[in-house]
Amino acid sequence: MGVAVFFAAELDGEELTLDGAEGRHAAVVRRIGPGERIRLTDGRGSWAEGPVATASKTGLTVTVDQRGSDPAGTPRLVVVQALPKGERAELAVEMLTEIGADVIVPWNAERSQFRSNPERSAKTLAKWQAWAFEASKQSRRSWFAEVTPIATTPEIAKLVQNAALPVILHEEATVPLADLEVPATGDVVIVIGPEGGIAPSELAAFPAEPVRLGNTVLRTSTAGVAAASALLARSRWS
C-alpha cells in the first residue's frame, strides 16, 4: 500500500510542518504517528516525502528524504459534467478525479433541473471542489483535479471549439467513440449531458459531431468515467 498523501502549499526545507485542517486530519482522524511515511504535495506536480518525526493533535512534522516533481499529463483531459442530482454528483466527481481528469467543468445544461442563483451556485462549486480535493489525495495524485465555476452552454461551446479532440457523447450518434484518434497534446474535451440527454439546441451549439459510447445508455454519473477511461487507455495509460 502506498504512502498517504496530504496537501501542503509550501514544500521547501528538510523538515516540513503539516498543520491546520490537513495536519489535524492526518494526526487525529488518520492517526498517523512518528515513523510512518507520508507524502506532501502542492497539487501542482511537486511533492516531498519522508517519515513523520513528531505528531500532536495540531499536526505533524515530516523529515524529508525524497522529493520530486511530476509532469502534467498529456493530452489534458477536460470533462464537462452536466449537473446531476443528489449523490450522483459526488460519485461523478470522485470517479473522474480517480481516473485522472485534469479539469472538471460543471455544466448547467437545459435538462439539468438546476435552478441557478449566486448562493446555490457557490455552494455547489464548493462541494465539487471539496470532493475533487479529497479524491485527488485518496488516489495519490501529485496534480490535483481542478473544478471550474459552473459553466453555461455558450461557455461549453467555446471549450469544444478550442479542443484538440472534442467528444460530445450522445446516444443517437452514429460515429462510435472507438473511431476517434486521440491526440498527443492539447485538450481532450468530453461533454456529458444530464439524465434527460443533451437538448437539440445544445447539440446545434456545439461545433463538433457527437459520438456514441456503446450499445447501452449509461447514467450521467458513469458515462464520463467510461468515455475517459476508453480514451486514456489509448493515450496516457499506454
N, C-alpha and C positions, 0 to 999 in steps of 0.2 A: 504494500500500500504506500502511495506517495506521501510526501510531507504535506501538511496543511498549509494553505495559502491565505495570507491576510493582506489587506491594503495598507500601504504606508506612503504618504506623499513624498517624504524625504528618505533617501537611501544612502546618503553619504556617511562615512565613518565606519570604524571597525566594530563599534558596539552601537546597536540601534535600540531605541525605546519604542515599544508599541503601547500606546496609552489611549485614552478616550474610549469611545464605544467599541472600537476594534480590540483594544487591549483588554477591556473588561470581558468581552465575549470570549476571547482566547483563554483568559485565566479562570474566569468564573463558570462560563457555560461549557466551554470545551475542556476545561480542567487541564490545560497544558501546563506542565511543570518543568523545572530545571532538568536539563539533559535531553529533552525532546527537541528534535529538529523541526523548524518551521521555515517557510519561505515568505518574504515580504516583497510585494510588487507595487509599482506605482500605477499599474493598469495600463501603461503605455509602452510596455515591452521590457522595461528594466526590472531586475529582481536581485535580491540579496538573500542568502540562505545561511543558516547556522544553528547551533544548539542554543536553547534557552539558558541564560545564565542565572537570572532571578525571576521570580514570579510573585505577584501580590494581587490583591483584589482590584487594584487600579490598572494592572497591565503587566507587561513582560519586558525584559531586556534580552537582546539576542547578540551573541558573539558571531560576527560574520566571518565565515571561512570560504564562502563561494559567492560569486556574483557574476551577472551576465546580462545580456540584452538580446532579446529575440526579435527578429524582423517581423514586420506586419505581413499577414498572409496575402498572397496574390493569386488570382484576382480578388478584389474586395467584394465581399458578399453583403448586399443590402437587401433586407427583406421588408417589404411593405405589408403590414398585417392589418387588415380591416378589424376594427374594434369588435371583439366577440363579447358575449355576455358572461357574467359571473366567473366561475372558476376556470373557464376555458381560456381566459386572457392570461392568467398566471401560468397555466400549462404551456401555452404557446410561447410565451417569453422565455420560460425556463428551458424548454427543449431547443428553441432556436439558439439560445446562448450556449447550451451544452455542446451542440454540434459545430459551433464556430461562426455563427453570423456575426459580422463586424458591426453592422448598423441595423437597428430595428426601428421602422417608421410606423407608428400607429396612424391608421387612416380612418377618418370619419366618412365612410362610404355611404352612399344613398340608402342602402338597406341595413346599415349597422344598428339603427334604432338607438343612436347615442345623441341625447339632447345636449348640445354643446353650450356651455356658458363658462366664463373665466374660472370660477371656483371649481366646478366639476372637472374641467379640463386639467387644471393644475393638480388636483388630487389624483386623477387618473395617471398623469405623467409621472408623478412622484412614486406611485405604486409600481408602474412598469420599470422605472429606473432602479428601484429597490430590488425588484425581482431579478433584473439582469445583473445587478451588482453581486447579489448573493450567489446566483448561479455561476457567475464568472469565477468566483473564489472556489466554489464547490467543484467545478470542472478543471481547476488548477490552470486557468488561463493567465498568461502574462500580459495579454492585450484584452482588456475588459470590453464587453459589448456596450455599444453606445445606443441609447434610446433618444430619439429626437422628439421635439414637440409634436403634438397631433397635427397631421397634415390634411389639407383639402385635396380634392380631386385635381384641380389645376396644378398644385404643387407636385402631386404624384406624376402627372403627365410630363412635367419638366424633368423629373428623375428618369422616367422612361426614355425620353428623348435623348438624354445625355449618357445613357448606359452603353457600355461596350457590348453587353448582351441583355436585352430586355426579355423577361419571361412573364407573360401575363397568363395565369392559369384560368382556363375556362372549360367547363365540362362539354360544351358543344363545339369546341375547336377540333379541327381535323388534323393539324400538324402535331405529331407526338413529341413530347419533351426529349425523348431519346435521340431525335434527329438533330438537335441543336449542337453546334460546335462551341465548346467553352473556350473563351479567350484566355491568354496567359496573363494579361494585365487588364487594368480598367475595372469598372464596376459591373458586376452581375446583379441586376435588379429583378427580384422576384416579387410579383404582385399577387397577394392572396385576398380574394373577396370575402365578404361576410357569408353567413349561413344561407342567405337568400340568393347569393351569387352576385356577380358584378352586373350592374344595370347596363342596358344597351347604350344609354347616353355616356356612361363612363368608358365603355369599350370604344366608343367612337372618339373619345377624347384622347385615348392612348395611342401614340404613333408607333404601334407595333402589332404584328399579327399574334393573336392568342394561341396558346398551345394547350394540349390536354396531358394530364399526368398519367392516366391509365384508363382501364375499363371500368373502374369503380369511382364513386364520388366520396371524397374524404371530407371530414369536418374541417372547418376553418382553422381549428387549433392544431391540426396534424398535417394539413396539406403543405404548408410551408416547410415543415421538417422533412417530409418525404421528397419534395422537389429539391430542396437544398442538398440533401444527402446524395441524391442521384447526380447532381452537378459536381459536388465536392469530390465524389468518388472518381470523377474523370479529370480532376484538376489538382487541388491541394492535397487530397488524400492519396494520390497515386505515387 
